């Protein structure tokens, strides 16, 4: 099913698309999900992992099916839109948003929720390592005021993606961690972000197996939307 909210994926890099695909393919134990259908397709055999853009229609179809009820999918012949998946995830996370808000803004609110939850798990000493002028409360407020796509928000969200990739044992995790090597912010935030992700996994295990795919995928798609049009040099400058 065509989905205008995911058209930008055709402009993502091979590495970025492989990151998204691997979250769909593998569970947090590094094993192929028993529910995934991507690896059995002809497109996967032809294009993974070197021509990922040609696999985008398959990835979109897989995600939409995860978001829809299996029986309903059989009648419709397809799943549900990405926006419906996103709002379903936000409902589970208790993320507030206006029903008429853009998809990008809803994604931003979702990412903010994860980051603010991470700050809440930090100690005041952790926050002072980031800046002596900050407190937990002021840092949470600052995150709440950051605009989508701002350098600091991209840095924080990249840390979120890095921790998530590490939890899944994805090869891309090593490359992402390397970009932050020795960085004070990463050292301070890695633990709290990892804790929040673990909490999220428990919540989504209870909510149903589809959410085990939908949560990492919506986070990854929201992240890719912010960075897909930035050059490697631009991203490296932001992440330093």
N, C-alpha and C positions, 0 to 999 in steps of 0.2 A: 504494500500500500504506500503510495507517495506520501511524503511527510515533509512539508516545507521547513519545519523546525530542525530537520536533520540534513537539509541540503548542503550545509557548510562542510559536512564530513568529506565531501568529494574534494575539498581543498586542503584537507589535512595531510600531513606528511605520512610516509609509510610507517615510521616509528610510532607516531601518535595513534594511527589506526590499529596497529598491532597491539598497543596497550589496551585499547577498548575491546578488541577481539578477545584478548587473553582473559579479561575479566568475565567475558561471556563463556569462554571455553572451560576455564579451570575453577575449581572450588578452592577454599582456603587451605586445603591440604595438598594443593598442587596436582590434583587428579582431575581428569576430564569429568565434567558434570554429567550425571547419568541422564539429565533432561535435555542436554544440548543436542542440536541437530546440525550445527554448522560443519563439524568435521566429516560428516558423511556426504556432504554435497560435492558435486563436480567442481564448483567454483573454488571451494577450499583447496582441493587437491591441485588445482591449476595455479592459484594465485597466492596462497599463504606460504611463506611470510613475505615474499619479495614484491608482489604487486597488489598491495592491500586495497588500493582505490577501486580495483575491479571487484573486490569482495564487499564493498559498501552496501549494495542492495541486499545481499544475504544477511549482513549484520543488522540492518534496519528491520528486515522481516523477522529475524530471530528475536530481537528486542520487543517488537510489537506483539509477538505471540506470547512472550513471557508475561507481558502486561495484561493480556486478555485471558478470560476463562477458556480452558481447553475445549469444552463443549460448544461454547459460543463461537470460538474460532472456527470450528468445523462447519457451523452454519453460515458464518460470514465469509469464510474462505481467507480470512486475514485476522490479525490481531487488532490492537487499539493504537491510537496516536501516541507519539512521545509525550505530548502535553498531558494527556490523561495519565500516563505512567508517572510523570513528574509530580502531578498534583496528588496522586495516590500515595507516593512516597512522602510527600510533605505532610499529608494528613496523618500518616503513621508517626512522623517525627514531631507532630504538633507545631509545624511551621505556619505562621500567620501570613496571609497574602490576600490581596483583593482578587476576586474572580476575573476581573477584566485586565489584570496586570499582564504585561508581556511575558513570554516564556523566559526570556533572559533575566527579567527582574525576579521571577519566582525562583529561578536557579540561584540567583544571588542570595536571596533570603535563606534558601536551603544551606548554602555553603556558610553563610554567616552563622547559622544555628550551630553547625558542627564546630566552627572556630570559637564561638563564644562558650560553648560547652567545654571546650578544651581549656580555655582560660580559667574557667571555674574550677578545674582540677589542678591548677597550678598553685604553688605557694606564693606568698608575697615576696619571698627571697628569690624565687624563680623570675618573677616579674622584674625585680630590681636588677637582675643580670641582663635583662634586655635594655632597661633604662632606669636610672636612679630616680627619674622624675615620674615614673609610672607606678600606679597601684593596680591591683586586679580589677577594681571597678572602673578605673579610667581606661585601662586597656580594652576591656569589654565594650565600653562606650565608643572608643576609637574605632574598633572593628565594626561596630554598628553604623558608624558614619562613613566608612570607606565605600567608595564607588566601585562598581564592578569594572574590572580591567585596570584599576589603579595598581602601580608597582607593588605596594605593600600587600594588597589583597592577593595579587598573583603569587607573591613569595609565600604567603601563608597557605594559600590553596595548593601550591606545589608541594609544600611539606605534607599536607593532608594526603595528596595523591601518592607521595613517596612512601609514607607510612602504610598506606593501603596496599601498594604494590609489594612492599616488604612482607606484609602479612600473608599475601598470596604466594610469596616466593617467586615473583615474576622476575625475569632477567633484567627488565628495564629498571628495576629498583636500584641496582648497582649504579647505573648511569645517573639516575636522579640524585641518589645520595652523594655521588661524587661532586655534583654541582654545589652542594652545601658543605662539603668537607671542611671542618674546622670552624664553621659558622656558629656564632654564639646563639642565634635565634633557633637554629635547628636543634642544637644540643638541649636547649631549655624546653622547647615545645614538643619534641619527638615523643617523650613519655606521655604527657597529657593527651596528645592527639591519638596516640596508640590506645590509650585507655578508653577514650570516647568511642573509637572505632570498635573496640571489643564489646563495649556496652551496646553499640548499635547492632552488631552481629547477633547478639543474644536476642534483642528485641525483634529483629527481623526473622530469626529462626522460629520464634513463637508465631509471628504474623503469617508465615507460610514460605515454602521453598522458593517461590517466584521472587520474593523480595531479596533473597540472597544474591540474585542476579541484578535486580532493579536498582538496589541501593548503590553498589559500586559503579554501575553503568551511568546512572544519572549524575553522580558526582564527577565521573570522568568526562562525560559529555559537556557538563557545565564548565569544567576546566578547559577542555579543548576549545570551546567557543570563545574563551577569553584570549587564547594564545595562538590559535591556528594561523592567524595572519601576521604574526611577528616572526622576524628572522631569527636565526640561531644566535647571532650577535646581540640582538635586542634582548632576547631572553636571558642570555648569559649576563648581560649588564644588570638586568633586574634581579637576578638570583644571587649576585655576588654579595 
